[in-house]
Amino acid sequence: MVRRRWKKNPTKKMVSKGSKGVSLNTEKINEFIRMRAYYIWEDMGKPQGKDVEIWDKAEKEILSQLKKR
């Protein structure tokens, strides 16, 4: 599988740097999770039937980044 550099993990940067000083509400956090889930799904080859697994993985990644802030 070939990974595109420009799509590696833009949400990590957004959560860790771009959100400082901005209040994060549930809607914004869900947006970060949705974006990360899309990139994970794409990197996995766009599998069908793995949506819950991919969402859970994205959610864990985003929430762990928020805890580090």
PDB file of N, CA, C and O in Angstrom:
ATOM      1  N   MET A   1       0.839  -1.165   0.000  1.00  0.00           N
ATOM      2  CA  MET A   1       0.000   0.000   0.000  1.00  0.00           C
ATOM      3  C   MET A   1       0.894   1.242   0.000  1.00  0.00           C
ATOM      4  O   MET A   1       1.849   1.342   0.770  1.00  0.00           O
ATOM      5  N   VAL A   2       0.567   2.159  -0.862  1.00  0.00           N
ATOM      6  CA  VAL A   2       1.335   3.385  -0.992  1.00  0.00           C
ATOM      7  C   VAL A   2       0.647   4.479  -0.184  1.00  0.00           C
ATOM      8  O   VAL A   2      -0.550   4.727  -0.332  1.00  0.00           O
ATOM      9  N   ARG A   3       1.409   5.104   0.646  1.00  0.00           N
ATOM     10  CA  ARG A   3       0.865   6.205   1.449  1.00  0.00           C
ATOM     11  C   ARG A   3       1.230   7.523   0.828  1.00  0.00           C
ATOM     12  O   ARG A   3       2.376   7.761   0.448  1.00  0.00           O
ATOM     13  N   ARG A   4       0.254   8.362   0.734  1.00  0.00           N
ATOM     14  CA  ARG A   4       0.514   9.697   0.225  1.00  0.00           C
ATOM     15  C   ARG A   4       0.977  10.574   1.366  1.00  0.00           C
ATOM     16  O   ARG A   4       0.327  10.633   2.410  1.00  0.00           O
ATOM     17  N   ARG A   5       2.076  11.245   1.181  1.00  0.00           N
ATOM     18  CA  ARG A   5       2.637  12.068   2.228  1.00  0.00           C
ATOM     19  C   ARG A   5       1.699  13.166   2.694  1.00  0.00           C
ATOM     20  O   ARG A   5       1.583  13.412   3.894  1.00  0.00           O
ATOM     21  N   TRP A   6       1.051  13.809   1.794  1.00  0.00           N
ATOM     22  CA  TRP A   6       0.218  14.959   2.135  1.00  0.00           C
ATOM     23  C   TRP A   6      -1.055  14.581   2.864  1.00  0.00           C
ATOM     24  O   TRP A   6      -1.754  15.456   3.377  1.00  0.00           O
ATOM     25  N   LYS A   7      -1.375  13.280   2.922  1.00  0.00           N
ATOM     26  CA  LYS A   7      -2.577  12.851   3.638  1.00  0.00           C
ATOM     27  C   LYS A   7      -2.239  11.996   4.845  1.00  0.00           C
ATOM     28  O   LYS A   7      -3.110  11.292   5.357  1.00  0.00           O
ATOM     29  N   LYS A   8      -1.003  12.037   5.311  1.00  0.00           N
ATOM     30  CA  LYS A   8      -0.597  11.127   6.375  1.00  0.00           C
ATOM     31  C   LYS A   8      -1.495  11.216   7.605  1.00  0.00           C
ATOM     32  O   LYS A   8      -2.114  10.223   7.985  1.00  0.00           O
ATOM     33  N   ASN A   9      -1.573  12.354   8.213  1.00  0.00           N
ATOM     34  CA  ASN A   9      -2.469  12.528   9.358  1.00  0.00           C
ATOM     35  C   ASN A   9      -2.667  14.013   9.639  1.00  0.00           C
ATOM     36  O   ASN A   9      -2.133  14.533  10.619  1.00  0.00           O
ATOM     37  N   PRO A  10      -3.419  14.692   8.802  1.00  0.00           N
ATOM     38  CA  PRO A  10      -3.605  16.122   9.013  1.00  0.00           C
ATOM     39  C   PRO A  10      -4.371  16.452  10.279  1.00  0.00           C
ATOM     40  O   PRO A  10      -4.223  17.550  10.815  1.00  0.00           O
ATOM     41  N   THR A  11      -5.179  15.538  10.766  1.00  0.00           N
ATOM     42  CA  THR A  11      -5.970  15.829  11.959  1.00  0.00           C
ATOM     43  C   THR A  11      -5.088  15.935  13.190  1.00  0.00           C
ATOM     44  O   THR A  11      -5.414  16.683  14.112  1.00  0.00           O
ATOM     45  N   LYS A  12      -3.990  15.211  13.230  1.00  0.00           N
ATOM     46  CA  LYS A  12      -3.086  15.285  14.373  1.00  0.00           C
ATOM     47  C   LYS A  12      -2.567  16.706  14.529  1.00  0.00           C
ATOM     48  O   LYS A  12      -2.519  17.238  15.639  1.00  0.00           O
ATOM     49  N   LYS A  13      -2.179  17.318  13.418  1.00  0.00           N
ATOM     50  CA  LYS A  13      -1.679  18.684  13.443  1.00  0.00           C
ATOM     51  C   LYS A  13      -2.785  19.646  13.859  1.00  0.00           C
ATOM     52  O   LYS A  13      -2.545  20.560  14.647  1.00  0.00           O
ATOM     53  N   MET A  14      -3.972  19.453  13.347  1.00  0.00           N
ATOM     54  CA  MET A  14      -5.086  20.339  13.655  1.00  0.00           C
ATOM     55  C   MET A  14      -5.441  20.281  15.129  1.00  0.00           C
ATOM     56  O   MET A  14      -5.695  21.312  15.751  1.00  0.00           O
ATOM     57  N   VAL A  15      -5.460  19.085  15.686  1.00  0.00           N
ATOM     58  CA  VAL A  15      -5.836  18.919  17.089  1.00  0.00           C
ATOM     59  C   VAL A  15      -4.750  19.466  17.998  1.00  0.00           C
ATOM     60  O   VAL A  15      -5.051  20.151  18.976  1.00  0.00           O
ATOM     61  N   SER A  16      -3.470  19.171  17.688  1.00  0.00           N
ATOM     62  CA  SER A  16      -2.402  19.555  18.593  1.00  0.00           C
ATOM     63  C   SER A  16      -2.008  21.021  18.485  1.00  0.00           C
ATOM     64  O   SER A  16      -1.636  21.623  19.493  1.00  0.00           O
ATOM     65  N   LYS A  17      -2.077  21.620  17.286  1.00  0.00           N
ATOM     66  CA  LYS A  17      -1.613  22.994  17.131  1.00  0.00           C
ATOM     67  C   LYS A  17      -2.725  23.975  16.806  1.00  0.00           C
ATOM     68  O   LYS A  17      -2.824  25.031  17.431  1.00  0.00           O
ATOM     69  N   GLY A  18      -3.552  23.641  15.847  1.00  0.00           N
ATOM     70  CA  GLY A  18      -4.544  24.583  15.348  1.00  0.00           C
ATOM     71  C   GLY A  18      -5.660  24.900  16.308  1.00  0.00           C
ATOM     72  O   GLY A  18      -6.354  25.900  16.124  1.00  0.00           O
ATOM     73  N   SER A  19      -5.856  24.106  17.306  1.00  0.00           N
ATOM     74  CA  SER A  19      -7.003  24.304  18.189  1.00  0.00           C
ATOM     75  C   SER A  19      -6.659  25.009  19.486  1.00  0.00           C
ATOM     76  O   SER A  19      -7.543  25.226  20.314  1.00  0.00           O
ATOM     77  N   LYS A  20      -5.408  25.370  19.686  1.00  0.00           N
ATOM     78  CA  LYS A  20      -5.049  26.058  20.922  1.00  0.00           C
ATOM     79  C   LYS A  20      -5.771  27.394  20.975  1.00  0.00           C
ATOM     80  O   LYS A  20      -5.779  28.152  20.005  1.00  0.00           O
ATOM     81  N   GLY A  21      -6.367  27.665  22.101  1.00  0.00           N
ATOM     82  CA  GLY A  21      -7.083  28.914  22.258  1.00  0.00           C
ATOM     83  C   GLY A  21      -8.505  28.875  21.714  1.00  0.00           C
ATOM     84  O   GLY A  21      -9.267  29.823  21.902  1.00  0.00           O
ATOM     85  N   VAL A  22      -8.862  27.802  21.053  1.00  0.00           N
ATOM     86  CA  VAL A  22     -10.204  27.657  20.496  1.00  0.00           C
ATOM     87  C   VAL A  22     -10.915  26.598  21.315  1.00  0.00           C
ATOM     88  O   VAL A  22     -10.363  25.525  21.560  1.00  0.00           O
ATOM     89  N   SER A  23     -12.130  26.888  21.737  1.00  0.00           N
ATOM     90  CA  SER A  23     -12.835  25.888  22.517  1.00  0.00           C
ATOM     91  C   SER A  23     -13.279  24.752  21.602  1.00  0.00           C
ATOM     92  O   SER A  23     -13.825  24.980  20.522  1.00  0.00           O
ATOM     93  N   LEU A  24     -13.038  23.545  22.047  1.00  0.00           N
ATOM     94  CA  LEU A  24     -13.429  22.369  21.275  1.00  0.00           C
ATOM     95  C   LEU A  24     -14.753  21.854  21.805  1.00  0.00           C
ATOM     96  O   LEU A  24     -14.857  21.440  22.960  1.00  0.00           O
ATOM     97  N   ASN A  25     -15.749  21.884  20.960  1.00  0.00           N
ATOM     98  CA  ASN A  25     -17.025  21.324  21.351  1.00  0.00           C
ATOM     99  C   ASN A  25     -17.163  19.937  20.723  1.00  0.00           C
ATOM    100  O   ASN A  25     -16.303  19.515  19.950  1.00  0.00           O
ATOM    101  N   THR A  26     -18.211  19.250  21.045  1.00  0.00           N
ATOM    102  CA  THR A  26     -18.434  17.898  20.543  1.00  0.00           C
ATOM    103  C   THR A  26     -18.473  17.864  19.031  1.00  0.00           C
ATOM    104  O   THR A  26     -17.965  16.925  18.417  1.00  0.00           O
ATOM    105  N   GLU A  27     -19.064  18.867  18.428  1.00  0.00           N
ATOM    106  CA  GLU A  27     -19.172  18.917  16.970  1.00  0.00           C
ATOM    107  C   GLU A  27     -17.788  18.984  16.319  1.00  0.00           C
ATOM    108  O   GLU A  27     -17.534  18.302  15.327  1.00  0.00           O
ATOM    109  N   LYS A  28     -16.906  19.795  16.873  1.00  0.00           N
ATOM    110  CA  LYS A  28     -15.554  19.947  16.322  1.00  0.00           C
ATOM    111  C   LYS A  28     -14.757  18.655  16.519  1.00  0.00           C
ATOM    112  O   LYS A  28     -14.043  18.226  15.612  1.00  0.00           O
ATOM    113  N   ILE A  29     -14.872  18.043  17.678  1.00  0.00           N
ATOM    114  CA  ILE A  29     -14.163  16.786  17.938  1.00  0.00           C
ATOM    115  C   ILE A  29     -14.653  15.703  16.981  1.00  0.00           C
ATOM    116  O   ILE A  29     -13.851  14.942  16.441  1.00  0.00           O
ATOM    117  N   ASN A  30     -15.967  15.631  16.768  1.00  0.00           N
ATOM    118  CA  ASN A  30     -16.508  14.651  15.818  1.00  0.00           C
ATOM    119  C   ASN A  30     -16.010  14.908  14.400  1.00  0.00           C
ATOM    120  O   ASN A  30     -15.805  13.968  13.632  1.00  0.00           O
ATOM    121  N   GLU A  31     -15.816  16.169  14.054  1.00  0.00           N
ATOM    122  CA  GLU A  31     -15.267  16.500  12.737  1.00  0.00           C
ATOM    123  C   GLU A  31     -13.838  15.957  12.598  1.00  0.00           C
ATOM    124  O   GLU A  31     -13.485  15.385  11.567  1.00  0.00           O
ATOM    125  N   PHE A  32     -13.023  16.139  13.642  1.00  0.00           N
ATOM    126  CA  PHE A  32     -11.660  15.593  13.626  1.00  0.00           C
ATOM    127  C   PHE A  32     -11.688  14.074  13.499  1.00  0.00           C
ATOM    128  O   PHE A  32     -10.924  13.498  12.725  1.00  0.00           O
ATOM    129  N   ILE A  33     -12.572  13.424  14.260  1.00  0.00           N
ATOM    130  CA  ILE A  33     -12.674  11.961  14.218  1.00  0.00           C
ATOM    131  C   ILE A  33     -13.120  11.504  12.837  1.00  0.00           C
ATOM    132  O   ILE A  33     -12.574  10.544  12.293  1.00  0.00           O
ATOM    133  N   ARG A  34     -14.101  12.178  12.273  1.00  0.00           N
ATOM    134  CA  ARG A  34     -14.607  11.830  10.944  1.00  0.00           C
ATOM    135  C   ARG A  34     -13.505  11.939   9.886  1.00  0.00           C
ATOM    136  O   ARG A  34     -13.368  11.069   9.026  1.00  0.00           O
ATOM    137  N   MET A  35     -12.725  13.015   9.963  1.00  0.00           N
ATOM    138  CA  MET A  35     -11.627  13.187   9.004  1.00  0.00           C
ATOM    139  C   MET A  35     -10.575  12.099   9.173  1.00  0.00           C
ATOM    140  O   MET A  35     -10.100  11.533   8.188  1.00  0.00           O
ATOM    141  N   ARG A  36     -10.211  11.806  10.411  1.00  0.00           N
ATOM    142  CA  ARG A  36      -9.190  10.774  10.663  1.00  0.00           C
ATOM    143  C   ARG A  36      -9.704   9.408  10.219  1.00  0.00           C
ATOM    144  O   ARG A  36      -8.946   8.623   9.649  1.00  0.00           O
ATOM    145  N   ALA A  37     -10.969   9.115  10.470  1.00  0.00           N
ATOM    146  CA  ALA A  37     -11.548   7.837  10.054  1.00  0.00           C
ATOM    147  C   ALA A  37     -11.495   7.693   8.534  1.00  0.00           C
ATOM    148  O   ALA A  37     -11.231   6.608   8.016  1.00  0.00           O
ATOM    149  N   TYR A  38     -11.746   8.784   7.829  1.00  0.00           N
ATOM    150  CA  TYR A  38     -11.677   8.736   6.365  1.00  0.00           C
ATOM    151  C   TYR A  38     -10.270   8.367   5.900  1.00  0.00           C
ATOM    152  O   TYR A  38     -10.104   7.530   5.014  1.00  0.00           O
ATOM    153  N   TYR A  39      -9.263   8.993   6.499  1.00  0.00           N
ATOM    154  CA  TYR A  39      -7.887   8.701   6.080  1.00  0.00           C
ATOM    155  C   TYR A  39      -7.474   7.278   6.442  1.00  0.00           C
ATOM    156  O   TYR A  39      -6.757   6.630   5.679  1.00  0.00           O
ATOM    157  N   ILE A  40      -7.911   6.794   7.579  1.00  0.00           N
ATOM    158  CA  ILE A  40      -7.626   5.400   7.951  1.00  0.00           C
ATOM    159  C   ILE A  40      -8.290   4.459   6.949  1.00  0.00           C
ATOM    160  O   ILE A  40      -7.661   3.520   6.463  1.00  0.00           O
ATOM    161  N   TRP A  41      -9.553   4.712   6.645  1.00  0.00           N
ATOM    162  CA  TRP A  41     -10.312   3.893   5.688  1.00  0.00           C
ATOM    163  C   TRP A  41      -9.618   3.881   4.329  1.00  0.00           C
ATOM    164  O   TRP A  41      -9.495   2.832   3.697  1.00  0.00           O
ATOM    165  N   GLU A  42      -9.167   5.048   3.888  1.00  0.00           N
ATOM    166  CA  GLU A  42      -8.485   5.156   2.608  1.00  0.00           C
ATOM    167  C   GLU A  42      -7.167   4.383   2.628  1.00  0.00           C
ATOM    168  O   GLU A  42      -6.849   3.668   1.678  1.00  0.00           O
ATOM    169  N   ASP A  43      -6.398   4.529   3.716  1.00  0.00           N
ATOM    170  CA  ASP A  43      -5.123   3.817   3.844  1.00  0.00           C
ATOM    171  C   ASP A  43      -5.299   2.299   3.893  1.00  0.00           C
ATOM    172  O   ASP A  43      -4.415   1.553   3.472  1.00  0.00           O
ATOM    173  N   MET A  44      -6.443   1.847   4.408  1.00  0.00           N
ATOM    174  CA  MET A  44      -6.715   0.406   4.489  1.00  0.00           C
ATOM    175  C   MET A  44      -7.215  -0.161   3.161  1.00  0.00           C
ATOM    176  O   MET A  44      -7.480  -1.358   3.056  1.00  0.00           O
ATOM    177  N   GLY A  45      -7.345   0.695   2.149  1.00  0.00           N
ATOM    178  CA  GLY A  45      -7.812   0.213   0.852  1.00  0.00           C
ATOM    179  C   GLY A  45      -9.311   0.303   0.683  1.00  0.00           C
ATOM    180  O   GLY A  45      -9.879  -0.398  -0.155  1.00  0.00           O
ATOM    181  N   LYS A  46      -9.961   1.147   1.455  1.00  0.00           N
ATOM    182  CA  LYS A  46     -11.404   1.389   1.385  1.00  0.00           C
ATOM    183  C   LYS A  46     -12.237   0.117   1.576  1.00  0.00           C
ATOM    184  O   LYS A  46     -13.087  -0.209   0.748  1.00  0.00           O
ATOM    185  N   PRO A  47     -11.978  -0.599   2.685  1.00  0.00           N
ATOM    186  CA  PRO A  47     -12.721  -1.839   2.925  1.00  0.00           C
ATOM    187  C   PRO A  47     -14.184  -1.590   3.282  1.00  0.00           C
ATOM    188  O   PRO A  47     -14.528  -0.560   3.861  1.00  0.00           O
ATOM    189  N   GLN A  48     -15.020  -2.528   2.936  1.00  0.00           N
ATOM    190  CA  GLN A  48     -16.438  -2.462   3.285  1.00  0.00           C
ATOM    191  C   GLN A  48     -16.668  -3.230   4.584  1.00  0.00           C
ATOM    192  O   GLN A  48     -16.011  -4.240   4.832  1.00  0.00           O
ATOM    193  N   GLY A  49     -17.588  -2.761   5.405  1.00  0.00           N
ATOM    194  CA  GLY A  49     -17.963  -3.474   6.619  1.00  0.00           C
ATOM    195  C   GLY A  49     -17.030  -3.283   7.797  1.00  0.00           C
ATOM    196  O   GLY A  49     -17.163  -3.993   8.794  1.00  0.00           O
ATOM    197  N   LYS A  50     -16.092  -2.352   7.723  1.00  0.00           N
ATOM    198  CA  LYS A  50     -15.151  -2.117   8.826  1.00  0.00           C
ATOM    199  C   LYS A  50     -15.350  -0.735   9.431  1.00  0.00           C
ATOM    200  O   LYS A  50     -14.462  -0.210  10.102  1.00  0.00           O
ATOM    201  N   ASP A  51     -16.514  -0.152   9.191  1.00  0.00           N
ATOM    202  CA  ASP A  51     -16.737   1.218   9.615  1.00  0.00           C
ATOM    203  C   ASP A  51     -16.654   1.419  11.127  1.00  0.00           C
ATOM    204  O   ASP A  51     -16.093   2.416  11.581  1.00  0.00           O
ATOM    205  N   VAL A  52     -17.190   0.510  11.899  1.00  0.00           N
ATOM    206  CA  VAL A  52     -17.155   0.651  13.367  1.00  0.00           C
ATOM    207  C   VAL A  52     -15.719   0.518  13.863  1.00  0.00           C
ATOM    208  O   VAL A  52     -15.279   1.295  14.709  1.00  0.00           O
ATOM    209  N   GLU A  53     -15.002  -0.448  13.349  1.00  0.00           N
ATOM    210  CA  GLU A  53     -13.601  -0.662  13.731  1.00  0.00           C
ATOM    211  C   GLU A  53     -12.749   0.574  13.395  1.00  0.00           C
ATOM    212  O   GLU A  53     -11.925   1.006  14.202  1.00  0.00           O
ATOM    213  N   ILE A  54     -12.957   1.126  12.216  1.00  0.00           N
ATOM    214  CA  ILE A  54     -12.192   2.294  11.778  1.00  0.00           C
ATOM    215  C   ILE A  54     -12.567   3.512  12.607  1.00  0.00           C
ATOM    216  O   ILE A  54     -11.691   4.279  13.006  1.00  0.00           O
ATOM    217  N   TRP A  55     -13.853   3.702  12.871  1.00  0.00           N
ATOM    218  CA  TRP A  55     -14.295   4.837  13.691  1.00  0.00           C
ATOM    219  C   TRP A  55     -13.684   4.759  15.088  1.00  0.00           C
ATOM    220  O   TRP A  55     -13.203   5.761  15.617  1.00  0.00           O
ATOM    221  N   ASP A  56     -13.707   3.551  15.688  1.00  0.00           N
ATOM    222  CA  ASP A  56     -13.137   3.373  17.026  1.00  0.00           C
ATOM    223  C   ASP A  56     -11.653   3.721  17.050  1.00  0.00           C
ATOM    224  O   ASP A  56     -11.176   4.372  17.979  1.00  0.00           O
ATOM    225  N   LYS A  57     -10.933   3.287  16.032  1.00  0.00           N
ATOM    226  CA  LYS A  57      -9.499   3.577  15.949  1.00  0.00           C
ATOM    227  C   LYS A  57      -9.270   5.083  15.824  1.00  0.00           C
ATOM    228  O   LYS A  57      -8.417   5.641  16.514  1.00  0.00           O
ATOM    229  N   ALA A  58     -10.020   5.734  14.955  1.00  0.00           N
ATOM    230  CA  ALA A  58      -9.889   7.179  14.772  1.00  0.00           C
ATOM    231  C   ALA A  58     -10.227   7.925  16.063  1.00  0.00           C
ATOM    232  O   ALA A  58      -9.534   8.868  16.444  1.00  0.00           O
ATOM    233  N   GLU A  59     -11.286   7.498  16.722  1.00  0.00           N
ATOM    234  CA  GLU A  59     -11.705   8.133  17.969  1.00  0.00           C
ATOM    235  C   GLU A  59     -10.621   8.024  19.035  1.00  0.00           C
ATOM    236  O   GLU A  59     -10.334   9.002  19.726  1.00  0.00           O
ATOM    237  N   LYS A  60     -10.021   6.859  19.175  1.00  0.00           N
ATOM    238  CA  LYS A  60      -8.951   6.670  20.155  1.00  0.00           C
ATOM    239  C   LYS A  60      -7.765   7.565  19.849  1.00  0.00           C
ATOM    240  O   LYS A  60      -7.193   8.170  20.756  1.00  0.00           O
ATOM    241  N   GLU A  61      -7.387   7.655  18.573  1.00  0.00           N
ATOM    242  CA  GLU A  61      -6.257   8.502  18.187  1.00  0.00           C
ATOM    243  C   GLU A  61      -6.523   9.969  18.502  1.00  0.00           C
ATOM    244  O   GLU A  61      -5.681  10.645  19.094  1.00  0.00           O
ATOM    245  N   ILE A  62      -7.685  10.457  18.108  1.00  0.00           N
ATOM    246  CA  ILE A  62      -8.014  11.873  18.322  1.00  0.00           C
ATOM    247  C   ILE A  62      -8.133  12.190  19.811  1.00  0.00           C
ATOM    248  O   ILE A  62      -7.599  13.198  20.273  1.00  0.00           O
ATOM    249  N   LEU A  63      -8.820  11.349  20.553  1.00  0.00           N
ATOM    250  CA  LEU A  63      -8.977  11.616  21.986  1.00  0.00           C
ATOM    251  C   LEU A  63      -7.652  11.548  22.735  1.00  0.00           C
ATOM    252  O   LEU A  63      -7.444  12.289  23.696  1.00  0.00           O
ATOM    253  N   SER A  64      -6.755  10.664  22.301  1.00  0.00           N
ATOM    254  CA  SER A  64      -5.437  10.618  22.957  1.00  0.00           C
ATOM    255  C   SER A  64      -4.640  11.880  22.638  1.00  0.00           C
ATOM    256  O   SER A  64      -3.871  12.344  23.480  1.00  0.00           O
ATOM    257  N   GLN A  65      -4.805  12.444  21.444  1.00  0.00           N
ATOM    258  CA  GLN A  65      -4.143  13.701  21.109  1.00  0.00           C
ATOM    259  C   GLN A  65      -4.708  14.853  21.954  1.00  0.00           C
ATOM    260  O   GLN A  65      -3.965  15.737  22.381  1.00  0.00           O
ATOM    261  N   LEU A  66      -5.987  14.837  22.185  1.00  0.00           N
ATOM    262  CA  LEU A  66      -6.597  15.895  22.989  1.00  0.00           C
ATOM    263  C   LEU A  66      -6.144  15.824  24.448  1.00  0.00           C
ATOM    264  O   LEU A  66      -5.993  16.856  25.102  1.00  0.00           O
ATOM    265  N   LYS A  67      -5.929  14.625  24.952  1.00  0.00           N
ATOM    266  CA  LYS A  67      -5.471  14.466  26.328  1.00  0.00           C
ATOM    267  C   LYS A  67      -4.053  15.002  26.509  1.00  0.00           C
ATOM    268  O   LYS A  67      -3.687  15.448  27.597  1.00  0.00           O
ATOM    269  N   LYS A  68      -3.259  14.959  25.443  1.00  0.00           N
ATOM    270  CA  LYS A  68      -1.871  15.438  25.505  1.00  0.00           C
ATOM    271  C   LYS A  68      -1.773  16.957  25.525  1.00  0.00           C
ATOM    272  O   LYS A  68      -0.730  17.506  25.880  1.00  0.00           O
ATOM    273  N   ARG A  69      -2.843  17.634  25.150  1.00  0.00           N
ATOM    274  CA  ARG A  69      -2.823  19.104  25.068  1.00  0.00           C
ATOM    275  C   ARG A  69      -2.660  19.725  26.387  1.00  0.00           C
ATOM    276  O   ARG A  69      -2.623  20.951  26.491  1.00  0.00           O
TER     277      ARG A  69
END
